[in-house]
């Protein structure tokens, strides 16, 4: 499920930067609970919010999706 994959990737990259959900949310202008729901795969994220997330993680969309999480297999 793509929502879970996006959430797992967000969490992976966020934790690599050493950022809590709260600090990351403040940096990108999104609520901590919203970030948490994305990471749990419960939120259908808009492309505009994905753009904020990519900028906050300092990655391009290509870099974000360049992960074995998105290899096409069902998880």
CHARMM internal coordinates of N, CA and C (Angstrom, degrees):
IC EDIT
DIST 1 N 1 CA 1.4527
DIST 1 CA 1 C 1.5310
ANGL 1 N 1 CA 1 C 108.64
DIST 1 C 2 N 1.3078
ANGL 1 CA 1 C 2 N 115.50
DIHE 1 N 1 CA 1 C 2 N 127.11
DIST 2 N 2 CA 1.4642
ANGL 1 C 2 N 2 CA 121.40
DIHE 1 CA 1 C 2 N 2 CA -173.88
DIST 2 CA 2 C 1.5322
ANGL 2 N 2 CA 2 C 112.22
DIHE 1 C 2 N 2 CA 2 C -61.22
DIST 2 C 3 N 1.3200
ANGL 2 CA 2 C 3 N 118.60
DIHE 2 N 2 CA 2 C 3 N -35.21
DIST 3 N 3 CA 1.4754
ANGL 2 C 3 N 3 CA 119.38
DIHE 2 CA 2 C 3 N 3 CA 179.83
DIST 3 CA 3 C 1.5148
ANGL 3 N 3 CA 3 C 111.06
DIHE 2 C 3 N 3 CA 3 C -62.30
DIST 3 C 4 N 1.3239
ANGL 3 CA 3 C 4 N 117.53
DIHE 3 N 3 CA 3 C 4 N -41.60
DIST 4 N 4 CA 1.4661
ANGL 3 C 4 N 4 CA 120.47
DIHE 3 CA 3 C 4 N 4 CA 178.15
DIST 4 CA 4 C 1.5223
ANGL 4 N 4 CA 4 C 111.16
DIHE 3 C 4 N 4 CA 4 C -66.09
DIST 4 C 5 N 1.3142
ANGL 4 CA 4 C 5 N 116.48
DIHE 4 N 4 CA 4 C 5 N -40.46
DIST 5 N 5 CA 1.4639
ANGL 4 C 5 N 5 CA 120.78
DIHE 4 CA 4 C 5 N 5 CA -179.74
DIST 5 CA 5 C 1.5305
ANGL 5 N 5 CA 5 C 110.88
DIHE 4 C 5 N 5 CA 5 C -63.70
DIST 5 C 6 N 1.3256
ANGL 5 CA 5 C 6 N 116.66
DIHE 5 N 5 CA 5 C 6 N -45.17
DIST 6 N 6 CA 1.4620
ANGL 5 C 6 N 6 CA 120.65
DIHE 5 CA 5 C 6 N 6 CA 177.87
DIST 6 CA 6 C 1.5262
ANGL 6 N 6 CA 6 C 110.01
DIHE 5 C 6 N 6 CA 6 C -62.24
DIST 6 C 7 N 1.3157
ANGL 6 CA 6 C 7 N 117.10
DIHE 6 N 6 CA 6 C 7 N -42.82
DIST 7 N 7 CA 1.4620
ANGL 6 C 7 N 7 CA 120.84
DIHE 6 CA 6 C 7 N 7 CA 178.91
DIST 7 CA 7 C 1.5138
ANGL 7 N 7 CA 7 C 112.94
DIHE 6 C 7 N 7 CA 7 C -62.94
DIST 7 C 8 N 1.3186
ANGL 7 CA 7 C 8 N 116.40
DIHE 7 N 7 CA 7 C 8 N -42.87
DIST 8 N 8 CA 1.4646
ANGL 7 C 8 N 8 CA 120.09
DIHE 7 CA 7 C 8 N 8 CA 178.62
DIST 8 CA 8 C 1.5233
ANGL 8 N 8 CA 8 C 110.82
DIHE 7 C 8 N 8 CA 8 C -64.14
DIST 8 C 9 N 1.3228
ANGL 8 CA 8 C 9 N 115.93
DIHE 8 N 8 CA 8 C 9 N -40.51
DIST 9 N 9 CA 1.4711
ANGL 8 C 9 N 9 CA 119.50
DIHE 8 CA 8 C 9 N 9 CA -179.84
DIST 9 CA 9 C 1.5271
ANGL 9 N 9 CA 9 C 110.73
DIHE 8 C 9 N 9 CA 9 C -67.27
DIST 9 C 10 N 1.3118
ANGL 9 CA 9 C 10 N 117.01
DIHE 9 N 9 CA 9 C 10 N -42.35
DIST 10 N 10 CA 1.4610
ANGL 9 C 10 N 10 CA 120.54
DIHE 9 CA 9 C 10 N 10 CA 176.97
DIST 10 CA 10 C 1.5226
ANGL 10 N 10 CA 10 C 110.40
DIHE 9 C 10 N 10 CA 10 C -57.82
DIST 10 C 11 N 1.3200
ANGL 10 CA 10 C 11 N 116.74
DIHE 10 N 10 CA 10 C 11 N -49.18
DIST 11 N 11 CA 1.4619
ANGL 10 C 11 N 11 CA 120.49
DIHE 10 CA 10 C 11 N 11 CA -179.18
DIST 11 CA 11 C 1.5309
ANGL 11 N 11 CA 11 C 111.16
DIHE 10 C 11 N 11 CA 11 C -61.23
DIST 11 C 12 N 1.3167
ANGL 11 CA 11 C 12 N 116.09
DIHE 11 N 11 CA 11 C 12 N -43.02
DIST 12 N 12 CA 1.4703
ANGL 11 C 12 N 12 CA 120.90
DIHE 11 CA 11 C 12 N 12 CA 179.91
DIST 12 CA 12 C 1.5311
ANGL 12 N 12 CA 12 C 110.97
DIHE 11 C 12 N 12 CA 12 C -58.23
DIST 12 C 13 N 1.3291
ANGL 12 CA 12 C 13 N 116.31
DIHE 12 N 12 CA 12 C 13 N -49.80
DIST 13 N 13 CA 1.4634
ANGL 12 C 13 N 13 CA 120.22
DIHE 12 CA 12 C 13 N 13 CA -177.10
DIST 13 CA 13 C 1.5299
ANGL 13 N 13 CA 13 C 111.71
DIHE 12 C 13 N 13 CA 13 C -71.49
DIST 13 C 14 N 1.3163
ANGL 13 CA 13 C 14 N 116.83
DIHE 13 N 13 CA 13 C 14 N -37.97
DIST 14 N 14 CA 1.4731
ANGL 13 C 14 N 14 CA 120.80
DIHE 13 CA 13 C 14 N 14 CA 179.21
DIST 14 CA 14 C 1.5198
ANGL 14 N 14 CA 14 C 110.72
DIHE 13 C 14 N 14 CA 14 C -62.96
DIST 14 C 15 N 1.3297
ANGL 14 CA 14 C 15 N 117.10
DIHE 14 N 14 CA 14 C 15 N -45.37
DIST 15 N 15 CA 1.4565
ANGL 14 C 15 N 15 CA 120.02
DIHE 14 CA 14 C 15 N 15 CA -178.44
DIST 15 CA 15 C 1.5316
ANGL 15 N 15 CA 15 C 111.26
DIHE 14 C 15 N 15 CA 15 C -69.57
DIST 15 C 16 N 1.3324
ANGL 15 CA 15 C 16 N 117.42
DIHE 15 N 15 CA 15 C 16 N -30.99
DIST 16 N 16 CA 1.4739
ANGL 15 C 16 N 16 CA 119.97
DIHE 15 CA 15 C 16 N 16 CA 174.89
DIST 16 CA 16 C 1.5256
ANGL 16 N 16 CA 16 C 110.80
DIHE 15 C 16 N 16 CA 16 C -61.29
DIST 16 C 17 N 1.3282
ANGL 16 CA 16 C 17 N 116.46
DIHE 16 N 16 CA 16 C 17 N -32.48
DIST 17 N 17 CA 1.4628
ANGL 16 C 17 N 17 CA 120.88
DIHE 16 CA 16 C 17 N 17 CA 177.98
DIST 17 CA 17 C 1.5298
ANGL 17 N 17 CA 17 C 111.85
DIHE 16 C 17 N 17 CA 17 C -81.84
DIST 17 C 18 N 1.3225
ANGL 17 CA 17 C 18 N 116.64
DIHE 17 N 17 CA 17 C 18 N -6.39
DIST 18 N 18 CA 1.4605
ANGL 17 C 18 N 18 CA 120.55
DIHE 17 CA 17 C 18 N 18 CA 179.27
DIST 18 CA 18 C 1.5173
ANGL 18 N 18 CA 18 C 113.61
DIHE 17 C 18 N 18 CA 18 C 73.73
DIST 18 C 19 N 1.3251
ANGL 18 CA 18 C 19 N 116.55
DIHE 18 N 18 CA 18 C 19 N 28.16
DIST 19 N 19 CA 1.4613
ANGL 18 C 19 N 19 CA 121.11
DIHE 18 CA 18 C 19 N 19 CA -177.64
DIST 19 CA 19 C 1.5248
ANGL 19 N 19 CA 19 C 111.36
DIHE 18 C 19 N 19 CA 19 C -103.93
DIST 19 C 20 N 1.3117
ANGL 19 CA 19 C 20 N 116.49
DIHE 19 N 19 CA 19 C 20 N 135.90
DIST 20 N 20 CA 1.4615
ANGL 19 C 20 N 20 CA 120.92
DIHE 19 CA 19 C 20 N 20 CA 171.89
DIST 20 CA 20 C 1.5237
ANGL 20 N 20 CA 20 C 108.03
DIHE 19 C 20 N 20 CA 20 C -74.09
DIST 20 C 21 N 1.3212
ANGL 20 CA 20 C 21 N 116.20
DIHE 20 N 20 CA 20 C 21 N 165.13
DIST 21 N 21 CA 1.4669
ANGL 20 C 21 N 21 CA 119.96
DIHE 20 CA 20 C 21 N 21 CA 175.59
DIST 21 CA 21 C 1.5245
ANGL 21 N 21 CA 21 C 109.90
DIHE 20 C 21 N 21 CA 21 C -60.13
DIST 21 C 22 N 1.3177
ANGL 21 CA 21 C 22 N 116.46
DIHE 21 N 21 CA 21 C 22 N -40.47
DIST 22 N 22 CA 1.4626
ANGL 21 C 22 N 22 CA 120.57
DIHE 21 CA 21 C 22 N 22 CA -178.49
DIST 22 CA 22 C 1.5244
ANGL 22 N 22 CA 22 C 111.53
DIHE 21 C 22 N 22 CA 22 C -64.46
DIST 22 C 23 N 1.3232
ANGL 22 CA 22 C 23 N 116.58
DIHE 22 N 22 CA 22 C 23 N -48.85
DIST 23 N 23 CA 1.4702
ANGL 22 C 23 N 23 CA 120.01
DIHE 22 CA 22 C 23 N 23 CA -179.19
DIST 23 CA 23 C 1.5277
ANGL 23 N 23 CA 23 C 110.88
DIHE 22 C 23 N 23 CA 23 C -64.18
DIST 23 C 24 N 1.3276
ANGL 23 CA 23 C 24 N 116.47
DIHE 23 N 23 CA 23 C 24 N -42.80
DIST 24 N 24 CA 1.4604
ANGL 23 C 24 N 24 CA 119.50
DIHE 23 CA 23 C 24 N 24 CA 179.00
DIST 24 CA 24 C 1.5278
ANGL 24 N 24 CA 24 C 110.34
DIHE 23 C 24 N 24 CA 24 C -63.18
DIST 24 C 25 N 1.3339
ANGL 24 CA 24 C 25 N 116.26
DIHE 24 N 24 CA 24 C 25 N -44.70
DIST 25 N 25 CA 1.4568
ANGL 24 C 25 N 25 CA 119.91
DIHE 24 CA 24 C 25 N 25 CA 178.58
DIST 25 CA 25 C 1.5174
ANGL 25 N 25 CA 25 C 112.64
DIHE 24 C 25 N 25 CA 25 C -57.84
DIST 25 C 26 N 1.3209
ANGL 25 CA 25 C 26 N 116.46
DIHE 25 N 25 CA 25 C 26 N -42.27
DIST 26 N 26 CA 1.4680
ANGL 25 C 26 N 26 CA 120.79
DIHE 25 CA 25 C 26 N 26 CA 177.69
DIST 26 CA 26 C 1.5243
ANGL 26 N 26 CA 26 C 111.15
DIHE 25 C 26 N 26 CA 26 C -63.19
DIST 26 C 27 N 1.3152
ANGL 26 CA 26 C 27 N 116.65
DIHE 26 N 26 CA 26 C 27 N -40.52
DIST 27 N 27 CA 1.4695
ANGL 26 C 27 N 27 CA 121.04
DIHE 26 CA 26 C 27 N 27 CA -178.97
DIST 27 CA 27 C 1.5243
ANGL 27 N 27 CA 27 C 112.74
DIHE 26 C 27 N 27 CA 27 C -66.01
DIST 27 C 28 N 1.3284
ANGL 27 CA 27 C 28 N 116.97
DIHE 27 N 27 CA 27 C 28 N -34.64
DIST 28 N 28 CA 1.4714
ANGL 27 C 28 N 28 CA 119.40
DIHE 27 CA 27 C 28 N 28 CA -176.08
DIST 28 CA 28 C 1.5283
ANGL 28 N 28 CA 28 C 113.19
DIHE 27 C 28 N 28 CA 28 C -102.43
DIST 28 C 29 N 1.3264
ANGL 28 CA 28 C 29 N 117.37
DIHE 28 N 28 CA 28 C 29 N -2.51
DIST 29 N 29 CA 1.4604
ANGL 28 C 29 N 29 CA 120.28
DIHE 28 CA 28 C 29 N 29 CA 177.74
DIST 29 CA 29 C 1.5178
ANGL 29 N 29 CA 29 C 114.40
DIHE 28 C 29 N 29 CA 29 C 79.98
DIST 29 C 30 N 1.3358
ANGL 29 CA 29 C 30 N 116.17
DIHE 29 N 29 CA 29 C 30 N 28.24
DIST 30 N 30 CA 1.4632
ANGL 29 C 30 N 30 CA 121.14
DIHE 29 CA 29 C 30 N 30 CA 177.81
DIST 30 CA 30 C 1.5275
ANGL 30 N 30 CA 30 C 108.82
DIHE 29 C 30 N 30 CA 30 C -125.25
DIST 30 C 31 N 1.3056
ANGL 30 CA 30 C 31 N 117.23
DIHE 30 N 30 CA 30 C 31 N 145.36
DIST 31 N 31 CA 1.4586
ANGL 30 C 31 N 31 CA 121.59
DIHE 30 CA 30 C 31 N 31 CA -178.16
DIST 31 CA 31 C 1.5260
ANGL 31 N 31 CA 31 C 111.96
DIHE 30 C 31 N 31 CA 31 C -67.09
DIST 31 C 32 N 1.3258
ANGL 31 CA 31 C 32 N 115.96
DIHE 31 N 31 CA 31 C 32 N 146.43
DIST 32 N 32 CA 1.4660
ANGL 31 C 32 N 32 CA 121.70
DIHE 31 CA 31 C 32 N 32 CA 179.45
DIST 32 CA 32 C 1.5228
ANGL 32 N 32 CA 32 C 111.38
DIHE 31 C 32 N 32 CA 32 C -56.17
DIST 32 C 33 N 1.3339
ANGL 32 CA 32 C 33 N 117.13
DIHE 32 N 32 CA 32 C 33 N -39.96
DIST 33 N 33 CA 1.4592
ANGL 32 C 33 N 33 CA 119.70
DIHE 32 CA 32 C 33 N 33 CA -179.06
DIST 33 CA 33 C 1.5313
ANGL 33 N 33 CA 33 C 111.64
DIHE 32 C 33 N 33 CA 33 C -67.17
DIST 33 C 34 N 1.3230
ANGL 33 CA 33 C 34 N 116.19
DIHE 33 N 33 CA 33 C 34 N -30.79
DIST 34 N 34 CA 1.4622
ANGL 33 C 34 N 34 CA 120.90
DIHE 33 CA 33 C 34 N 34 CA 176.08
DIST 34 CA 34 C 1.5286
ANGL 34 N 34 CA 34 C 109.72
DIHE 33 C 34 N 34 CA 34 C -67.71
DIST 34 C 35 N 1.3328
ANGL 34 CA 34 C 35 N 116.70
DIHE 34 N 34 CA 34 C 35 N -45.03
DIST 35 N 35 CA 1.4658
ANGL 34 C 35 N 35 CA 121.38
DIHE 34 CA 34 C 35 N 35 CA 177.41
DIST 35 CA 35 C 1.5324
ANGL 35 N 35 CA 35 C 109.53
DIHE 34 C 35 N 35 CA 35 C -59.61
DIST 35 C 36 N 1.3232
ANGL 35 CA 35 C 36 N 116.45
DIHE 35 N 35 CA 35 C 36 N -45.28
DIST 36 N 36 CA 1.4711
ANGL 35 C 36 N 36 CA 121.15
DIHE 35 CA 35 C 36 N 36 CA -179.87
DIST 36 CA 36 C 1.5313
ANGL 36 N 36 CA 36 C 111.18
DIHE 35 C 36 N 36 CA 36 C -60.68
DIST 36 C 37 N 1.3211
ANGL 36 CA 36 C 37 N 117.07
DIHE 36 N 36 CA 36 C 37 N -41.55
DIST 37 N 37 CA 1.4674
ANGL 36 C 37 N 37 CA 119.37
DIHE 36 CA 36 C 37 N 37 CA -178.98
DIST 37 CA 37 C 1.5286
ANGL 37 N 37 CA 37 C 111.66
DIHE 36 C 37 N 37 CA 37 C -69.76
DIST 37 C 38 N 1.3319
ANGL 37 CA 37 C 38 N 117.41
DIHE 37 N 37 CA 37 C 38 N -31.21
DIST 38 N 38 CA 1.4685
ANGL 37 C 38 N 38 CA 120.34
DIHE 37 CA 37 C 38 N 38 CA 174.22
DIST 38 CA 38 C 1.5237
ANGL 38 N 38 CA 38 C 109.11
DIHE 37 C 38 N 38 CA 38 C -65.05
DIST 38 C 39 N 1.3340
ANGL 38 CA 38 C 39 N 115.28
DIHE 38 N 38 CA 38 C 39 N -47.77
DIST 39 N 39 CA 1.4621
ANGL 38 C 39 N 39 CA 119.86
DIHE 38 CA 38 C 39 N 39 CA -177.08
DIST 39 CA 39 C 1.5257
ANGL 39 N 39 CA 39 C 112.54
DIHE 38 C 39 N 39 CA 39 C -63.46
DIST 39 C 40 N 1.3180
ANGL 39 CA 39 C 40 N 117.82
DIHE 39 N 39 CA 39 C 40 N -27.75
DIST 40 N 40 CA 1.4632
ANGL 39 C 40 N 40 CA 121.12
DIHE 39 CA 39 C 40 N 40 CA 177.49
DIST 40 CA 40 C 1.5338
ANGL 40 N 40 CA 40 C 112.18
DIHE 39 C 40 N 40 CA 40 C -85.27
DIST 40 C 41 N 1.3256
ANGL 40 CA 40 C 41 N 116.99
DIHE 40 N 40 CA 40 C 41 N -2.90
DIST 41 N 41 CA 1.4635
ANGL 40 C 41 N 41 CA 121.03
DIHE 40 CA 40 C 41 N 41 CA 179.17
DIST 41 CA 41 C 1.5074
ANGL 41 N 41 CA 41 C 113.46
DIHE 40 C 41 N 41 CA 41 C 77.36
DIST 41 C 42 N 1.3054
ANGL 41 CA 41 C 42 N 116.91
DIHE 41 N 41 CA 41 C 42 N 22.45
DIST 42 N 42 CA 1.4719
ANGL 41 C 42 N 42 CA 120.76
DIHE 41 CA 41 C 42 N 42 CA -177.65
DIST 42 CA 42 C 1.5215
ANGL 42 N 42 CA 42 C 113.47
DIHE 41 C 42 N 42 CA 42 C -102.99
DIST 42 C 43 N 1.3146
ANGL 42 CA 42 C 43 N 116.66
DIHE 42 N 42 CA 42 C 43 N -0.97
DIST 43 N 43 CA 1.4588
ANGL 42 C 43 N 43 CA 120.03
DIHE 42 CA 42 C 43 N 43 CA -174.91
DIST 43 CA 43 C 1.5243
ANGL 43 N 43 CA 43 C 109.60
DIHE 42 C 43 N 43 CA 43 C -121.04
DIST 43 C 44 N 1.3186
ANGL 43 CA 43 C 44 N 116.06
DIHE 43 N 43 CA 43 C 44 N 132.91
DIST 44 N 44 CA 1.4498
ANGL 43 C 44 N 44 CA 121.54
DIHE 43 CA 43 C 44 N 44 CA 173.70
DIST 44 CA 44 C 1.5286
ANGL 44 N 44 CA 44 C 106.68
DIHE 43 C 44 N 44 CA 44 C -90.13
DIST 44 C 45 N 1.3165
ANGL 44 CA 44 C 45 N 116.67
DIHE 44 N 44 CA 44 C 45 N 103.60
DIST 45 N 45 CA 1.4607
ANGL 44 C 45 N 45 CA 122.51
DIHE 44 CA 44 C 45 N 45 CA -170.50
DIST 45 CA 45 C 1.5180
ANGL 45 N 45 CA 45 C 110.74
DIHE 44 C 45 N 45 CA 45 C -81.20
DIST 45 C 46 N 1.3314
ANGL 45 CA 45 C 46 N 116.19
DIHE 45 N 45 CA 45 C 46 N 135.50
DIST 46 N 46 CA 1.4624
ANGL 45 C 46 N 46 CA 119.83
DIHE 45 CA 45 C 46 N 46 CA 176.09
DIST 46 CA 46 C 1.5248
ANGL 46 N 46 CA 46 C 109.48
DIHE 45 C 46 N 46 CA 46 C -75.21
DIST 46 C 47 N 1.3090
ANGL 46 CA 46 C 47 N 115.72
DIHE 46 N 46 CA 46 C 47 N 157.82
DIST 47 N 47 CA 1.4629
ANGL 46 C 47 N 47 CA 120.63
DIHE 46 CA 46 C 47 N 47 CA 179.18
DIST 47 CA 47 C 1.5206
ANGL 47 N 47 CA 47 C 110.38
DIHE 46 C 47 N 47 CA 47 C -63.54
DIST 47 C 48 N 1.3237
ANGL 47 CA 47 C 48 N 118.28
DIHE 47 N 47 CA 47 C 48 N -32.15
DIST 48 N 48 CA 1.4655
ANGL 47 C 48 N 48 CA 120.84
DIHE 47 CA 47 C 48 N 48 CA 178.54
DIST 48 CA 48 C 1.5243
ANGL 48 N 48 CA 48 C 111.28
DIHE 47 C 48 N 48 CA 48 C -66.57
DIST 48 C 49 N 1.3233
ANGL 48 CA 48 C 49 N 116.51
DIHE 48 N 48 CA 48 C 49 N -39.61
DIST 49 N 49 CA 1.4624
ANGL 48 C 49 N 49 CA 119.22
DIHE 48 CA 48 C 49 N 49 CA 177.28
DIST 49 CA 49 C 1.5297
ANGL 49 N 49 CA 49 C 111.36
DIHE 48 C 49 N 49 CA 49 C -73.05
DIST 49 C 50 N 1.3274
ANGL 49 CA 49 C 50 N 117.35
DIHE 49 N 49 CA 49 C 50 N -33.07
DIST 50 N 50 CA 1.4653
ANGL 49 C 50 N 50 CA 119.72
DIHE 49 CA 49 C 50 N 50 CA 174.08
DIST 50 CA 50 C 1.5231
ANGL 50 N 50 CA 50 C 110.14
DIHE 49 C 50 N 50 CA 50 C -61.55
DIST 50 C 51 N 1.3140
ANGL 50 CA 50 C 51 N 116.34
DIHE 50 N 50 CA 50 C 51 N -39.19
DIST 51 N 51 CA 1.4635
ANGL 50 C 51 N 51 CA 119.90
DIHE 50 CA 50 C 51 N 51 CA 178.43
DIST 51 CA 51 C 1.5318
ANGL 51 N 51 CA 51 C 110.64
DIHE 50 C 51 N 51 CA 51 C -61.34
DIST 51 C 52 N 1.3276
ANGL 51 CA 51 C 52 N 117.33
DIHE 51 N 51 CA 51 C 52 N -42.82
DIST 52 N 52 CA 1.4716
ANGL 51 C 52 N 52 CA 121.16
DIHE 51 CA 51 C 52 N 52 CA 176.57
DIST 52 CA 52 C 1.5318
ANGL 52 N 52 CA 52 C 110.37
DIHE 51 C 52 N 52 CA 52 C -60.75
DIST 52 C 53 N 1.3206
ANGL 52 CA 52 C 53 N 115.74
DIHE 52 N 52 CA 52 C 53 N -41.81
DIST 53 N 53 CA 1.4691
ANGL 52 C 53 N 53 CA 121.00
DIHE 52 CA 52 C 53 N 53 CA -179.31
DIST 53 CA 53 C 1.5232
ANGL 53 N 53 CA 53 C 110.23
DIHE 52 C 53 N 53 CA 53 C -65.07
DIST 53 C 54 N 1.3330
ANGL 53 CA 53 C 54 N 117.63
DIHE 53 N 53 CA 53 C 54 N -46.28
DIST 54 N 54 CA 1.4662
ANGL 53 C 54 N 54 CA 120.28
DIHE 53 CA 53 C 54 N 54 CA 179.28
DIST 54 CA 54 C 1.5157
ANGL 54 N 54 CA 54 C 111.19
DIHE 53 C 54 N 54 CA 54 C -59.40
DIST 54 C 55 N 1.3345
ANGL 54 CA 54 C 55 N 116.34
DIHE 54 N 54 CA 54 C 55 N -43.38
DIST 55 N 55 CA 1.4663
ANGL 54 C 55 N 55 CA 120.13
DIHE 54 CA 54 C 55 N 55 CA 179.54
DIST 55 CA 55 C 1.5240
ANGL 55 N 55 CA 55 C 110.11
DIHE 54 C 55 N 55 CA 55 C -64.02
DIST 55 C 56 N 1.3225
ANGL 55 CA 55 C 56 N 117.17
DIHE 55 N 55 CA 55 C 56 N -42.14
DIST 56 N 56 CA 1.4595
ANGL 55 C 56 N 56 CA 121.10
DIHE 55 CA 55 C 56 N 56 CA 179.62
DIST 56 CA 56 C 1.5138
ANGL 56 N 56 CA 56 C 112.73
DIHE 55 C 56 N 56 CA 56 C -65.25
DIST 56 C 57 N 1.3166
ANGL 56 CA 56 C 57 N 116.30
DIHE 56 N 56 CA 56 C 57 N -32.75
DIST 57 N 57 CA 1.4696
ANGL 56 C 57 N 57 CA 121.18
DIHE 56 CA 56 C 57 N 57 CA 177.49
DIST 57 CA 57 C 1.5247
ANGL 57 N 57 CA 57 C 112.33
DIHE 56 C 57 N 57 CA 57 C -84.23
DIST 57 C 58 N 1.3438
ANGL 57 CA 57 C 58 N 115.12
DIHE 57 N 57 CA 57 C 58 N -9.22
DIST 58 N 58 CA 1.4717
ANGL 57 C 58 N 58 CA 121.92
DIHE 57 CA 57 C 58 N 58 CA -178.03
DIST 58 CA 58 C 1.5319
ANGL 58 N 58 CA 58 C 111.60
DIHE 57 C 58 N 58 CA 58 C 60.15
DIST 58 C 59 N 1.3309
ANGL 58 CA 58 C 59 N 114.40
DIHE 58 N 58 CA 58 C 59 N 44.79
DIST 59 N 59 CA 1.4622
ANGL 58 C 59 N 59 CA 120.95
DIHE 58 CA 58 C 59 N 59 CA 176.46
DIST 59 CA 59 C 1.5217
ANGL 59 N 59 CA 59 C 108.98
DIHE 58 C 59 N 59 CA 59 C -130.83
DIST 59 C 60 N 1.3162
ANGL 59 CA 59 C 60 N 115.46
DIHE 59 N 59 CA 59 C 60 N 157.99
DIST 60 N 60 CA 1.4566
ANGL 59 C 60 N 60 CA 121.17
DIHE 59 CA 59 C 60 N 60 CA 173.31
DIST 60 CA 60 C 1.5293
ANGL 60 N 60 CA 60 C 108.31
DIHE 59 C 60 N 60 CA 60 C -85.55
DIST 60 C 61 N 1.3120
ANGL 60 CA 60 C 61 N 117.61
DIHE 60 N 60 CA 60 C 61 N 163.38
DIST 61 N 61 CA 1.4690
ANGL 60 C 61 N 61 CA 118.49
DIHE 60 CA 60 C 61 N 61 CA 173.93
DIST 61 CA 61 C 1.5284
ANGL 61 N 61 CA 61 C 111.82
DIHE 60 C 61 N 61 CA 61 C -55.69
DIST 61 C 62 N 1.3325
ANGL 61 CA 61 C 62 N 116.61
DIHE 61 N 61 CA 61 C 62 N -39.84
DIST 62 N 62 CA 1.4634
ANGL 61 C 62 N 62 CA 120.76
DIHE 61 CA 61 C 62 N 62 CA 178.75
DIST 62 CA 62 C 1.5259
ANGL 62 N 62 CA 62 C 110.67
DIHE 61 C 62 N 62 CA 62 C -60.24
DIST 62 C 63 N 1.3317
ANGL 62 CA 62 C 63 N 117.03
DIHE 62 N 62 CA 62 C 63 N -44.51
DIST 63 N 63 CA 1.4577
ANGL 62 C 63 N 63 CA 120.89
DIHE 62 CA 62 C 63 N 63 CA 179.05
DIST 63 CA 63 C 1.5273
ANGL 63 N 63 CA 63 C 111.20
DIHE 62 C 63 N 63 CA 63 C -65.21
DIST 63 C 64 N 1.3307
ANGL 63 CA 63 C 64 N 116.50
DIHE 63 N 63 CA 63 C 64 N -39.00
DIST 64 N 64 CA 1.4619
ANGL 63 C 64 N 64 CA 120.31
DIHE 63 CA 63 C 64 N 64 CA 179.76
DIST 64 CA 64 C 1.5212
ANGL 64 N 64 CA 64 C 110.78
DIHE 63 C 64 N 64 CA 64 C -61.28
DIST 64 C 65 N 1.3270
ANGL 64 CA 64 C 65 N 116.21
DIHE 64 N 64 CA 64 C 65 N -45.52
DIST 65 N 65 CA 1.4656
ANGL 64 C 65 N 65 CA 120.46
DIHE 64 CA 64 C 65 N 65 CA -176.40
DIST 65 CA 65 C 1.5277
ANGL 65 N 65 CA 65 C 113.44
DIHE 64 C 65 N 65 CA 65 C -86.91
DIST 65 C 66 N 1.3281
ANGL 65 CA 65 C 66 N 117.06
DIHE 65 N 65 CA 65 C 66 N -2.05
DIST 66 N 66 CA 1.4640
ANGL 65 C 66 N 66 CA 120.96
DIHE 65 CA 65 C 66 N 66 CA 177.29
DIST 66 CA 66 C 1.5255
ANGL 66 N 66 CA 66 C 108.98
DIHE 65 C 66 N 66 CA 66 C -83.33
DIST 66 C 67 N 1.3135
ANGL 66 CA 66 C 67 N 115.26
DIHE 66 N 66 CA 66 C 67 N 77.84
DIST 67 N 67 CA 1.4540
ANGL 66 C 67 N 67 CA 122.49
DIHE 66 CA 66 C 67 N 67 CA -176.79
DIST 67 CA 67 C 1.5288
ANGL 67 N 67 CA 67 C 108.67
DIHE 66 C 67 N 67 CA 67 C -151.97
DIST 67 C 68 N 1.3155
ANGL 67 CA 67 C 68 N 115.63
DIHE 67 N 67 CA 67 C 68 N 149.94
DIST 68 N 68 CA 1.4639
ANGL 67 C 68 N 68 CA 118.98
DIHE 67 CA 67 C 68 N 68 CA 177.07
DIST 68 CA 68 C 1.5276
ANGL 68 N 68 CA 68 C 111.72
DIHE 67 C 68 N 68 CA 68 C -64.26
DIST 68 C 69 N 1.3339
ANGL 68 CA 68 C 69 N 117.12
DIHE 68 N 68 CA 68 C 69 N -15.34
DIST 69 N 69 CA 1.4725
ANGL 68 C 69 N 69 CA 120.14
DIHE 68 CA 68 C 69 N 69 CA 175.92
DIST 69 CA 69 C 1.5368
ANGL 69 N 69 CA 69 C 111.04
DIHE 68 C 69 N 69 CA 69 C -59.17
DIST 69 C 70 N 1.3289
ANGL 69 CA 69 C 70 N 115.89
DIHE 69 N 69 CA 69 C 70 N -28.99
DIST 70 N 70 CA 1.4621
ANGL 69 C 70 N 70 CA 121.20
DIHE 69 CA 69 C 70 N 70 CA -175.16
DIST 70 CA 70 C 1.5186
ANGL 70 N 70 CA 70 C 112.04
DIHE 69 C 70 N 70 CA 70 C -107.52
DIST 70 C 71 N 1.3215
ANGL 70 CA 70 C 71 N 117.30
DIHE 70 N 70 CA 70 C 71 N 37.12
DIST 71 N 71 CA 1.4679
ANGL 70 C 71 N 71 CA 120.37
DIHE 70 CA 70 C 71 N 71 CA -176.67
DIST 71 CA 71 C 1.5243
ANGL 71 N 71 CA 71 C 113.59
DIHE 70 C 71 N 71 CA 71 C -84.75
DIST 71 C 72 N 1.3157
ANGL 71 CA 71 C 72 N 117.25
DIHE 71 N 71 CA 71 C 72 N 4.75
DIST 72 N 72 CA 1.4556
ANGL 71 C 72 N 72 CA 120.43
DIHE 71 CA 71 C 72 N 72 CA 176.03
DIST 72 CA 72 C 1.5123
ANGL 72 N 72 CA 72 C 114.80
DIHE 71 C 72 N 72 CA 72 C 96.40
DIST 72 C 73 N 1.3267
ANGL 72 CA 72 C 73 N 118.19
DIHE 72 N 72 CA 72 C 73 N -8.99
DIST 73 N 73 CA 1.4580
ANGL 72 C 73 N 73 CA 120.88
DIHE 72 CA 72 C 73 N 73 CA 178.13
DIST 73 CA 73 C 1.5208
ANGL 73 N 73 CA 73 C 110.11
DIHE 72 C 73 N 73 CA 73 C -83.37
DIST 73 C 74 N 1.3164
ANGL 73 CA 73 C 74 N 116.09
DIHE 73 N 73 CA 73 C 74 N 143.80
DIST 74 N 74 CA 1.4729
ANGL 73 C 74 N 74 CA 120.30
DIHE 73 CA 73 C 74 N 74 CA 173.96
DIST 74 CA 74 C 1.5118
ANGL 74 N 74 CA 74 C 109.39
DIHE 73 C 74 N 74 CA 74 C -69.26
DIST 74 C 75 N 1.3200
ANGL 74 CA 74 C 75 N 116.10
DIHE 74 N 74 CA 74 C 75 N 141.59
DIST 75 N 75 CA 1.4596
ANGL 74 C 75 N 75 CA 119.99
DIHE 74 CA 74 C 75 N 75 CA -179.77
DIST 75 CA 75 C 1.5039
ANGL 75 N 75 CA 75 C 110.38
DIHE 74 C 75 N 75 CA 75 C -121.39
END
COOR INIT
IC SEED 1 N 1 CA 1 C
IC BUILD
